[in-house]
Amino acid sequence: MIEMPVAASGVPAGDEHPSLLIGTGPSQYDYEGVTPGHMNMFVHWAPEEIEKMGPFTEIHMDRPLEETIQEMIAHGGKLILDKTKSALAKPLDDSRQSWEIHAVVEDPAGNYLYLWKCPSSRTWDELETEYDVE
């Protein structure tokens, strides 16, 4: 378990309520999963109530966030903007360049999907967790 950097959590280092990353499988020291498709567990402090658990969902990098969310809505999803429903809810902003969650969508079964896409600074030239190995 490690304290997540501010670029990934939005929470400054040393905060009394840090966001944590918990290795739930083989992981590198910096929290990246070692097995393709595996993501670790992220724990964020929610002051009012326990945040719904849900997958940290990496979405398509080359499609606008709005397009992805509209597709999810067309299949019965709901965009969560109300911070009383999710401490991680936020308005759509496709210009956001961080490792933080970009949007929260509720699926038809009531599960929360935490949508995220890499910032444009992300490079695919370096091997990471064997994702680029053929």
C-alpha positions, 0 to 999 in steps of 0.5 A: 500500500502506498500514498498516491502522488498528487498527480494521480489523486489530486490530494497533496502529499502529506494530507491527513486523508491521503488517497492510497493505492493497494496492490491486489496482485503483482505490481511494480513499486509505483503501483502499475500492475504487472499483469496485462489488464490488471489494475490495483485498488485505489482508496479515496477518502470520502468525508460524508459516507463510504464511496461506492466501490467500482472499477477504475476504468481506462477509457479510449485515449483517442476519443473525446470523453463526451463521446465515451460518456454519451455511448454509456448513457445510450446503454443506460448509464448516468453521468454522476455530477453530484458530489453527495453521490460521489466524492469523485464526481466532476463536470466534463472537462476533456482538457484535464491532463492528470492521472485523476479520475475524469468522470463517474458513470453509474451503470444500469445496475447501480454500479459506479464506473470511474472513468480515466484516460492517460494525460497526453504526456504519457509515452508508449515508447517505453515498456511498462508491465509488458503491455507493449511486448508481443 
